[in-house]
Amino acid sequence: MDFNEIIKSHPFVLVDFYADWCEPCKWLDTILQEVADHFGERLKIVKIDIEQNEALAEAFTIKSVPTLLLFKEGTQIWRYKGFMNTQETIKLLEAYHFSKEN
């Protein structure tokens, strides 16, 4: 499945651009697991290793990791460089019309 198919495969897709050598990226793994537990089936989380997917990272102008992109119905609606704690991440995602009704 290519990237466009992935971001269109679910109403809400959160993409985590990361690198194995990135320590903050490792910290984000735990946060994203908690976010996934909170949203359940309402959110699909996809991890993209920038070193294994250089063209994709370049296409989205990923200059630092971690970088999160949120897609709604295949369209990017949010971007964040760095990481936040679990509650901040959940609050921000919910602010982007990510509610129980969606």
Beta strands, then each sheet from edge to edge (+ up, - down):
strand 1: 12-18
strand 2: 44-49
strand 3: 67-72
strand 4: 75-81
sheet 1: 2+ 1+ 3- 4+
end
